[in-house]
Structures are given as structure tokens and as C-alpha cells.
Amino acid sequence: MSGEIGLWLSVLSLTIWVILLGFWGQFWRCDQRLTRQETELEMFPAICAVVPARNEADLLPVTLRSLLTQNYPGHFTVVLVDDNSTDGTANIAHHVAQELNKTQQLHVLSGQPLPPDWTGKLWALHQGIEYVETLTHPPDYVLLTDADIEHDAQNLRFLVTKAQQENLELVSLMVLLRCESFWEKFLIPAFVFFFQKLYPFPWVNDSTKPTAAAAGGCILIASEALTRIGGIQVVRNALIDDCALGQAVKQGSRGAGEQGSRGAGGAIVSSFPSSHKIWLGLDDSTHSLRFYPSLSTVWDMVARTAFTQLNYSLGLLILAVLGMILVYIVPPVSAIFGLLTGTWLVACVGLLGWLLMSCAYLPTIRFYRCSPWLALCLPGIALLYTLMTIDSAVRHWQKRGGTWKGRVYSKT
């Protein structure tokens, strides 16, 4: 590229980073954390956890145990929906409960065959929630959690305290993802960084902002809110179901249909500010045990839903790719080009953009206790994620998008 074009591109990229750091919800600070302090409530509400489980026999001895041994003073039950597993998931669940003498606390359901227009996880959640509604004492809150999550012993107590003290209808945690192998350390923190950039947590947590999101691994939702939005079927065919659920709760209710318009996932969108408060934050005490030992495993995880996030639009895909190149690739390329050609202004602007990018990424790197030097690798990491997004589109066009545990979800 010529020096003039390089200068303009590098200045544009630098301007974007200035806007992102200064005016985009302070997403990069990683300061939205679940408060973990002993606070006694006057009354601890009844809770029921619903856990969709498909071939999770290897993880349940740890994850289900962490749920059944929660230090929670109120009434707490667990409903595990065995989603047509072939590895003895239900037997393992019963065995864990028997070992802990918690058989009365655990209910194991056999999942029904997957109907059209549903994703497997949401269909399992729907069956679990329907069962919960038949209990003698229906819960005040429902905890939606994945079968690969190991909960801190105090997690439920702190989630409920947060919801009760701040009058929140939904509280969700971006739990600590596994970050041990090389590829996990190289790519997983960036996954969380990009998610925060797409849905700035401070904006999600601000009732005057329309931004809404949730993290599906750990969602505590008020039963009244779940009923108001029309149940989990409101987002039944959404691959990015957690964010769709957060949007449905925050942006309106089924009863507001006359004033609002219908939004993503079928949710009713009402005007803002909203009285329906939600909260999304980071946590380093509750962990996901799902491991990604190789590049291909991380690649498949991202490619499963990346094109869904772009609404299966070729135009949005092109814009996303060009945007990733401009924001993440241009600064280091400009810096190197400027240094090699002696175009010092281009080099300085490129280096400054690269530095701002690295500074923005550093808090996430620290949160995951990775080497600070990885912050400088964000351009290369972003390039890989861009290629994953393109591959996600290719998979969709080839009718093999959204593959998860032997099922393929791909809209036509």
C-alpha cells in the first residue's frame, strides 16, 4: 500500500480505538464482577436449577456435585434433563445424588425427541421448566446452568443476594472458561474480550440502555419474568439463546405487545428506559470444565454460531471481515510497513493503534492470568477469529452449520 493510503487507514483505525476505549461502555475494564461477601437476606427464596445434559457422564461427577452441595439456606432442588444421551448420563446423575444422600433433591427427566424449530439445549430447558411448574412448591427463581459448569459452593447464595438486593429479574455470569492448554490461552481470553466488546457489560447492566445479553452457562431468572416473556420457547430456535433470553427479559414482556414491536427471537421490544433490570458480569470462582485442547476444537466452537450472530447475512459478513481487518490488522501492518519504508508517521500511528489495542486487551489477559505479552498478539488472534467467522458462513451454506453433540442446526 502507498504511504498516503496507509496513513489514512492507520488514522481511521486509531480513531476507532480511541472511540472504543473512551466511549464504548468501558467494556474493556473487566470491572463488572459478582460481589462475593456475606450478606444475610431476611428470607432466602426457593430455587430450582434446570440442567440440560447430553452425553455429560464424564463431567457430572464434578459439576452436578457442585450444584447439590451448594451452601444455600433456602429450598433448592435440581432438575437434570437427560437429552437423549448415549453414555449413561442419567445413571451417573443418580449415582452422584446417592453418594451425597441427595436423592430427594435431584429430579432426572428423560428428554423427549427434538421437535422442529427447537435447538436441543432449549428443548431440554423447556421440558425442565415445564416440570418445575408442576412441583408442589414452584420456585421463586430458576437457575439455568450448563452441565459442564463447576459452581463455587457459595455461587447460588451470591446470585440470589445480588438479584434480591438490586431488584434484578435476571442475573448471569460469564463463568471462568478453561484456559490451560496453549490454544486456550491464546484464543479463549479473546473470545471473552470480543463478547464484552459486542455487548458492553456496563450497558447491559444499565436499565436506561437497550443493550441486553446473558451468558448461558449460568443464568438466574425470576420465575415471574420467565412467565411474563412467554417461557423459554420465546427463543426456541435461537442458537445464541442466552443473549436472546437476556434481550427478551430486558426489552419487554408478552403483555406489552400493544405498545411494543416484535424483536429478535420473537421477544416483544418495549421503549426505554425499562423497569426490567438484568445484570451480566464476570466471575473467577465458578468455572467451565469444557476443554479446548487444540485449535480445531476452539475453531468449531466459534464457527458453530459466528454466522448466526451476523443473521446469516452475506452483507454483514463482508462488513464484519472488513471491520476486523481495519480495527485489528491495519495497526500492526501499518507499523511494520512504516518502519520498513521509513514512513515514520505511518509507523507511529500504527504503533499507537497497536498499543491502544493491547492496553484494551490487557485487563482480560490479567483476568485469565495469562502472560501480558499475549496482549500484543491480539492482531493475530483476531485474524484467526475472522477466518473462523468466514468458515462459519461456509458451513452454513453447505448445510452443516451449528453442529453440536451430533446435531446440526442450520437455517435455510
Secondary structure per residue as TSV (DSSP state, phi and psi in degrees):
chain	resnum	aa	ss	phi	psi
A	1	M	-	360.0	148.4
A	2	S	-	-72.1	162.5
A	3	G	H	-61.5	-38.3
A	4	E	H	-68.1	-44.1
A	5	I	H	-64.5	-42.4
A	6	G	H	-60.7	-39.1
A	7	L	H	-65.2	-46.5
A	8	W	H	-62.8	-42.5
A	9	L	H	-65.6	-41.8
A	10	S	H	-68.6	-36.4
A	11	V	H	-65.9	-41.6
A	12	L	H	-63.0	-43.6
A	13	S	H	-63.6	-42.9
A	14	L	H	-61.6	-41.2
A	15	T	H	-61.2	-40.9
A	16	I	H	-61.7	-41.5
A	17	W	H	-69.0	-34.3
A	18	V	H	-62.7	-42.3
A	19	I	H	-65.9	-43.2
A	20	L	H	-62.7	-43.5
A	21	L	H	-73.7	-34.0
A	22	G	H	-97.3	-24.9
A	23	F	H	-134.9	12.7
A	24	W	S	-114.0	55.1
A	25	G	T	70.0	13.3
A	26	Q	T	51.0	37.8
A	27	F	G	-60.9	-29.4
A	28	W	G	-79.8	-9.5
A	29	R	G	-75.4	-19.7
A	30	C	-	55.4	38.9
A	31	D	-	-105.1	3.7
A	32	Q	-	-90.4	94.5
A	33	R	B	-121.2	149.5
A	34	L	-	-73.8	123.5
A	35	T	-	-68.4	125.8
A	36	R	-	-115.1	85.7
A	37	Q	-	-142.4	148.2
A	38	E	-	-69.0	112.5
A	39	T	-	-134.6	120.6
A	40	E	-	-86.2	128.5
A	41	L	-	-88.5	154.8
A	42	E	S	-64.2	-34.7
A	43	M	S	-147.9	134.2
A	44	F	-	-96.3	117.7
A	45	P	-	-68.7	161.1
A	46	A	-	-73.6	136.8
A	47	I	E	-127.2	143.6
A	48	C	E	-130.9	125.6
A	49	A	E	-91.0	134.8
A	50	V	E	-114.0	121.4
A	51	V	E	-120.9	109.0
A	52	P	E	-77.6	131.9
A	53	A	E	-137.2	119.0
A	54	R	S	-126.7	108.4
A	55	N	S	56.1	57.8
A	56	E	-	-117.8	25.5
A	57	A	T	-59.1	-33.0
A	58	D	T	-70.0	-32.0
A	59	L	T	-96.3	-25.3
A	60	L	H	-57.8	-35.2
A	61	P	H	-57.7	-24.8
A	62	V	H	-96.5	-50.4
A	63	T	H	-72.2	-45.6
A	64	L	H	-66.6	-37.1
A	65	R	H	-59.0	-41.0
A	66	S	H	-64.8	-29.0
A	67	L	H	-76.5	-45.4
A	68	L	H	-70.7	-15.7
A	69	T	T	-108.7	24.6
A	70	Q	-	-63.3	138.1
A	71	N	-	-84.6	76.1
A	72	Y	-	-126.2	120.4
A	73	P	S	-70.6	-23.9
A	74	G	S	-83.6	178.9
A	75	H	-	-71.3	128.2
A	76	F	E	-141.4	125.4
A	77	T	E	-127.3	161.5
A	78	V	E	-126.6	128.9
A	79	V	E	-113.6	114.3
A	80	L	E	-104.5	124.1
A	81	V	E	-101.5	110.7
A	82	D	E	-78.6	105.4
A	83	D	-	-86.6	71.9
A	84	N	S	53.4	44.9
A	85	S	-	-71.8	156.2
A	86	T	S	-119.4	9.1
A	87	D	S	-116.9	16.9
A	88	G	-	77.9	28.6
A	89	T	H	-54.8	-46.5
A	90	A	H	-62.8	-42.6
A	91	N	H	-62.7	-41.6
A	92	I	H	-63.5	-41.3
A	93	A	H	-60.1	-46.6
A	94	H	H	-61.6	-39.5
A	95	H	H	-64.6	-41.9
A	96	V	H	-61.7	-44.2
A	97	A	H	-64.1	-39.0
A	98	Q	H	-65.4	-41.6
A	99	E	H	-58.7	-36.4
A	100	L	T	-91.8	-0.2
A	101	N	T	57.1	44.0
A	102	K	-	-122.7	29.1
A	103	T	T	-64.4	-29.3
A	104	Q	T	-74.0	-20.6
A	105	Q	T	-87.1	-20.3
A	106	L	E	-106.9	132.3
A	107	H	E	-118.7	124.1
A	108	V	E	-110.3	121.9
A	109	L	E	-107.1	145.5
A	110	S	E	-91.6	119.7
A	111	G	-	-67.8	144.1
A	112	Q	-	-82.8	161.4
A	113	P	-	-56.5	146.2
A	114	L	-	-71.0	120.9
A	115	P	-	-82.5	168.0
A	116	P	T	-63.4	154.5
A	117	D	T	67.7	18.9
A	118	W	-	-125.8	147.7
A	119	T	-	-90.9	155.3
A	120	G	H	-59.4	-44.8
A	121	K	H	-63.0	-45.5
A	122	L	H	-68.9	-34.4
A	123	W	H	-64.2	-40.5
A	124	A	H	-64.7	-43.6
A	125	L	H	-61.7	-42.1
A	126	H	H	-59.6	-44.6
A	127	Q	H	-64.1	-40.0
A	128	G	H	-64.7	-42.6
A	129	I	H	-67.1	-39.6
A	130	E	H	-60.6	-39.5
A	131	Y	H	-66.3	-41.9
A	132	V	H	-57.3	-37.8
A	133	E	T	-68.5	-14.7
A	134	T	T	-93.4	-5.5
A	135	L	S	-65.7	153.9
A	136	T	S	-59.2	-40.7
A	137	H	S	-120.5	88.8
A	138	P	-	-58.4	143.1
A	139	P	-	-75.7	158.0
A	140	D	S	-78.5	-31.7
A	141	Y	E	-133.2	152.1
A	142	V	E	-117.1	130.4
A	143	L	E	-98.6	114.1
A	144	L	E	-96.2	115.6
A	145	T	E	-142.8	146.6
A	146	D	-	-78.1	158.4
A	147	A	T	-76.7	-5.2
A	148	D	T	-103.4	12.5
A	149	I	E	-99.2	124.5
A	150	E	E	-96.4	112.1
A	151	H	-	-86.9	137.4
A	152	D	-	-60.1	147.6
A	153	A	T	-59.6	-25.8
A	154	Q	T	-100.8	3.9
A	155	N	H	-59.3	-49.4
A	156	L	H	-61.8	-40.7
A	157	R	H	-60.1	-43.7
A	158	F	H	-72.6	-36.2
A	159	L	H	-62.1	-46.2
A	160	V	H	-65.3	-41.5
A	161	T	H	-60.7	-43.2
A	162	K	H	-59.7	-47.5
A	163	A	H	-64.6	-42.5
A	164	Q	H	-70.7	-45.1
A	165	Q	H	-71.1	-30.0
A	166	E	H	-109.0	9.1
A	167	N	T	55.2	50.5
A	168	L	-	-98.9	138.0
A	169	E	S	-87.3	-21.5
A	170	L	E	-146.1	130.4
A	171	V	E	-126.2	125.8
A	172	S	E	-131.9	144.3
A	173	L	E	-115.8	131.7
A	174	M	E	-82.9	92.8
A	175	V	E	-66.5	164.3
A	176	L	E	-71.5	116.2
A	177	L	-	-77.8	152.3
A	178	R	-	-63.7	132.5
A	179	C	-	-144.2	72.7
A	180	E	-	-122.6	-43.1
A	181	S	S	-75.3	168.6
A	182	F	H	-57.9	-47.8
A	183	W	H	-69.7	-30.9
A	184	E	H	-64.9	-45.3
A	185	K	H	-66.0	-33.5
A	186	F	H	-76.2	-34.3
A	187	L	H	-116.2	-31.7
A	188	I	H	-66.6	-45.5
A	189	P	H	-57.3	-35.8
A	190	A	H	-66.2	-34.5
A	191	F	H	-58.2	-43.9
A	192	V	H	-68.9	-39.3
A	193	F	H	-61.4	-47.0
A	194	F	H	-64.2	-38.1
A	195	F	H	-63.3	-42.6
A	196	Q	H	-65.6	-34.4
A	197	K	H	-70.0	-37.1
A	198	L	H	-71.4	-39.4
A	199	Y	S	-128.2	81.1
A	200	P	-	-54.0	120.6
A	201	F	H	-58.0	-40.7
A	202	P	H	-60.1	-32.2
A	203	W	H	-74.4	-38.9
A	204	V	H	-58.3	-39.1
A	205	N	T	-85.8	1.4
A	206	D	-	-101.5	116.4
A	207	S	T	-67.6	-12.5
A	208	T	T	-90.2	-4.7
A	209	K	S	-105.4	143.5
A	210	P	-	-77.7	-13.2
A	211	T	-	-60.2	129.3
A	212	A	-	-140.2	141.8
A	213	A	-	-165.3	169.1
A	214	A	-	-156.6	165.0
A	215	A	-	-114.4	116.7
A	216	G	T	-64.1	-16.7
A	217	G	T	-67.3	-25.2
A	218	C	E	-155.2	101.9
A	219	I	E	-131.0	119.7
A	220	L	E	-101.2	119.7
A	221	I	E	-128.2	137.5
A	222	A	E	-66.2	137.0
A	223	S	H	-59.7	-37.6
A	224	E	H	-61.9	-40.5
A	225	A	H	-66.8	-39.3
A	226	L	H	-64.3	-39.7
A	227	T	H	-67.8	-41.3
A	228	R	H	-61.5	-39.9
A	229	I	T	-79.7	-6.3
A	230	G	T	98.8	15.1
A	231	G	-	84.7	178.6
A	232	I	G	-68.4	-18.3
A	233	Q	G	-66.2	-14.0
A	234	V	G	-58.8	-31.5
A	235	V	G	-117.3	31.2
A	236	R	T	-62.3	-28.3
A	237	N	T	-111.4	21.8
A	238	A	-	-93.0	121.9
A	239	L	S	-69.1	-36.0
A	240	I	S	-93.4	65.6
A	241	D	H	-68.8	-31.0
A	242	D	H	-66.0	-46.7
A	243	C	H	-67.5	-36.1
A	244	A	H	-64.2	-37.9
A	245	L	H	-67.2	-43.5
A	246	G	H	-59.5	-40.0
A	247	Q	H	-66.1	-41.8
A	248	A	H	-62.4	-40.3
A	249	V	H	-70.8	-45.4
A	250	K	H	-75.5	-37.2
A	251	Q	H	-89.0	-5.5
A	252	G	-	159.7	-167.5
A	253	S	-	-142.2	165.2
A	254	R	G	-61.6	-33.0
A	255	G	G	-72.3	-13.8
A	256	A	G	-92.8	14.6
A	257	G	T	-59.8	-31.0
A	258	E	T	-69.5	-29.4
A	259	Q	T	-95.7	-21.1
A	260	G	S	-109.0	-178.8
A	261	S	E	-120.3	160.6
A	262	R	E	-86.2	129.1
A	263	G	-	-110.2	-158.9
A	264	A	G	-59.4	140.8
A	265	G	G	71.0	6.6
A	266	G	G	89.4	1.2
A	267	A	-	-70.9	151.7
A	268	I	E	-87.1	126.4
A	269	V	E	-100.0	122.2
A	270	S	-	-108.0	171.1
A	271	S	-	-74.0	162.2
A	272	F	S	-113.8	155.3
A	273	P	S	-69.9	156.3
A	274	S	-	-111.5	147.7
A	275	S	S	-88.6	-2.2
A	276	H	-	-94.3	99.0
A	277	K	-	-93.2	134.9
A	278	I	E	-128.4	165.6
A	279	W	E	-145.4	137.7
A	280	L	E	-134.0	130.4
A	281	G	E	-150.8	174.7
A	282	L	E	-91.1	156.6
A	283	D	E	-152.5	138.9
A	284	D	E	-113.4	10.5
A	285	S	E	-103.5	-26.2
A	286	T	E	-104.2	130.5
A	287	H	E	-120.3	151.2
A	288	S	E	-92.6	131.7
A	289	L	-	-94.5	0.2
A	290	R	-	-65.1	123.0
A	291	F	-	-107.1	149.4
A	292	Y	-	-128.6	82.9
A	293	P	-	-75.9	-12.9
A	294	S	S	-137.8	166.6
A	295	L	H	-60.8	-38.9
A	296	S	H	-64.4	-34.3
A	297	T	H	-70.3	-40.7
A	298	V	H	-66.9	-41.9
A	299	W	H	-56.8	-47.6
A	300	D	H	-63.8	-38.0
A	301	M	H	-62.2	-43.0
A	302	V	H	-74.1	-45.4
A	303	A	H	-64.3	-20.6
A	304	R	T	-62.0	-34.6
A	305	T	T	-129.7	-3.0
A	306	A	H	-59.9	-45.0
A	307	F	H	-71.9	-27.1
A	308	T	H	-61.2	-41.2
A	309	Q	H	-60.4	-25.4
A	310	L	T	-94.8	14.9
A	311	N	T	57.4	30.8
A	312	Y	T	56.5	32.9
A	313	S	-	-103.3	125.2
A	314	L	H	-63.9	-39.8
A	315	G	H	-61.4	-44.7
A	316	L	H	-66.7	-33.4
A	317	L	H	-63.0	-45.7
A	318	I	H	-62.1	-44.5
A	319	L	H	-63.0	-39.6
A	320	A	H	-64.8	-43.4
A	321	V	H	-64.4	-46.2
A	322	L	H	-63.2	-38.7
A	323	G	H	-65.0	-43.0
A	324	M	H	-62.3	-40.9
A	325	I	I	-63.4	-46.3
A	326	L	I	-64.1	-44.6
A	327	V	I	-78.1	-40.2
A	328	Y	I	-107.8	-31.6
A	329	I	I	-93.4	-36.7
A	330	V	H	-58.8	-44.7
A	331	P	H	-57.3	-51.8
A	332	P	H	-67.8	-35.6
A	333	V	H	-64.6	-42.3
A	334	S	H	-63.6	-41.6
A	335	A	H	-62.6	-47.0
A	336	I	H	-68.1	-43.5
A	337	F	H	-60.2	-45.3
A	338	G	H	-63.7	-40.6
A	339	L	H	-66.6	-39.7
A	340	L	H	-72.4	-30.7
A	341	T	H	-102.2	-3.9
A	342	G	T	75.5	17.2
A	343	T	-	-87.9	84.6
A	344	W	H	-68.5	-31.1
A	345	L	H	-66.5	-43.2
A	346	V	H	-62.2	-42.5
A	347	A	H	-62.0	-44.7
A	348	C	H	-66.2	-43.0
A	349	V	H	-66.3	-41.2
A	350	G	H	-63.3	-44.1
A	351	L	H	-64.0	-38.6
A	352	L	H	-65.1	-42.2
A	353	G	H	-62.0	-42.3
A	354	W	H	-62.5	-40.4
A	355	L	H	-65.2	-44.8
A	356	L	H	-62.8	-40.6
A	357	M	H	-59.0	-45.9
A	358	S	H	-66.5	-39.7
A	359	C	H	-64.2	-37.5
A	360	A	H	-66.2	-35.3
A	361	Y	H	-80.9	-22.8
A	362	L	H	-57.9	-44.1
A	363	P	H	-58.3	-36.5
A	364	T	H	-68.6	-40.8
A	365	I	H	-59.9	-43.8
A	366	R	H	-65.4	-39.6
A	367	F	H	-59.0	-36.5
A	368	Y	T	-91.7	7.5
A	369	R	T	55.1	42.4
A	370	C	-	-101.9	167.9
A	371	S	-	-62.2	132.1
A	372	P	G	-57.6	-25.1
A	373	W	G	-63.7	-22.0
A	374	L	G	-64.7	-21.7
A	375	A	G	-61.3	-32.3
A	376	L	G	-74.1	-13.9
A	377	C	G	-89.7	3.0
A	378	L	H	-56.3	-37.8
A	379	P	H	-57.9	-45.0
A	380	G	H	-65.6	-38.8
A	381	I	H	-63.5	-43.8
A	382	A	H	-62.7	-36.0
A	383	L	H	-61.9	-42.9
A	384	L	H	-62.3	-42.9
A	385	Y	H	-65.2	-33.5
A	386	T	H	-64.4	-43.6
A	387	L	H	-64.7	-36.8
A	388	M	H	-62.9	-38.9
A	389	T	H	-66.1	-41.9
A	390	I	H	-62.1	-42.4
A	391	D	H	-64.3	-35.2
A	392	S	H	-59.9	-41.6
A	393	A	H	-66.2	-42.6
A	394	V	H	-61.5	-42.6
A	395	R	H	-62.0	-40.3
A	396	H	H	-62.7	-46.5
A	397	W	H	-64.6	-26.5
A	398	Q	T	-90.8	9.2
A	399	K	T	63.4	32.3
A	400	R	-	-132.2	29.0
A	401	G	-	-82.6	158.1
A	402	G	S	67.2	33.8
A	403	T	E	-73.3	130.1
A	404	W	E	-153.3	118.7
A	405	K	T	50.9	49.2
A	406	G	T	84.7	-0.2
A	407	R	E	-113.1	151.4
A	408	V	E	-120.7	123.1
A	409	Y	-	-113.7	113.1
A	410	S	-	-148.1	118.5
A	411	K	-	-76.9	148.7
A	412	T	-	-90.0	360.0
